[in-house]
Amino acid sequence: MCGIEFPGHPDLIVGLDSPDDAGVYRITEEIALIQTVDFFTPIVDDPYWFGQIAAANALSDIYAMGGKPITAMNLVCFPSDRMQIGILREILRGGIDKLKEAEVVLVGGHSVDDEELKYGLSATGLIHPRKVLTKRNLQVGDRLILTKPLGTGIINTAIKGGLASSELIEYVSSLMAELNKKASEVMLQYDVHACTDITGFGLLGHLAEMVEGTEVGVSVEASRVPTIQKAVEFASMGFVPGGTRKNYEFIRDMVDFSDNVSAVMRDILFDPQTSGGLLISLNSGEAEKLVEDLNSAGIRQVSVVGEVVREPKEKIVVL
């Protein structure tokens, strides 16, 4: 990164030399810290929902690495001269309620006066040093499981265009605010090889991170990818966020589409998500049982969406 040499340490398990969802630092032979930070501008109008979504999004990286979040610190940028303090109060209330649900302790934070409203968390979690899940351990023959449907970026674009119903806004807000806590707890009962959470790079962008520089590729079955139905409708009308095109341009050389994958479905597969689901890679013989257990835990829109293949290496084939 920019030719800068970053400081290392023998106890640094995951750092900037192998970028992942979070950093991991060993404290003892049985305890390691997971550290992550994330904040962004509002994606929904309701400040309470925004607080919940931002908190769930920030904690997601810890769940993706197989850890348990324990503490968090607020990060706030607030235009105090243009917004009422009650808006900030509702944002913080939403974040705190989500932290309570996650059984995470708020230990502090920092705020600055800014032209643009932003909110998020710096979060810390715990994990056993030998049980850290990373993006880069896909095994040939593994199945790939996605735990939330795609399409939140498209829906949020439609919301800005005034086309989304109040019921749809409520549904999408609750989906983005849903913690990946249960999904992580269930997957940890299995021998998971790799995991990440789906956020701004979209499903295919995050898959590209998992295969780039490795000896494997992945095959995705577009028809099996869980999708918010209204997202299909809005994408066909052209309500696609600008990040979708950027995601496509960034990894276009790594993706091969079958002719039967529609342009709308391609947009959905590149759609930037906020607080998306986990993408889990594990042995094919355990995949359907994991799906059943996730369903039993109340995670309904989950599906096996593809598999890890030997060839073509460093490629994503969408069928």
Buried (B, 14 or more C-beta within 10 A) or exposed (E): EEEEEEEEEEEBBBBEEEEBBBBBBBEEEEEBBBBBBBBBEBBBEBBBBBBBBBBBBBBBBBBBBBBBBBBBBBBBBBBEEEEEEEBBEBBBBBBBBBBEBBEBEBEEBEBEEEEEBBBBBBBBBBBBBEEBBBBBBBEEEBBBBBBBBBBBBBBBBBBEEEBBEEEBBBBBBEBBBBBBBBBBEBBBEBEBBBBBBBBBBBBBBBBBBBBEEBEBBBBBBBEEBBBBEBBBBBBBEEBBBEBBEBBBEBBEEBBBBEEEBBEBBBBBBBBBBBBBBBBBBBBEEBBEEBBEBBEEBEBEBBBBBBBBBEEBEBBBBBB
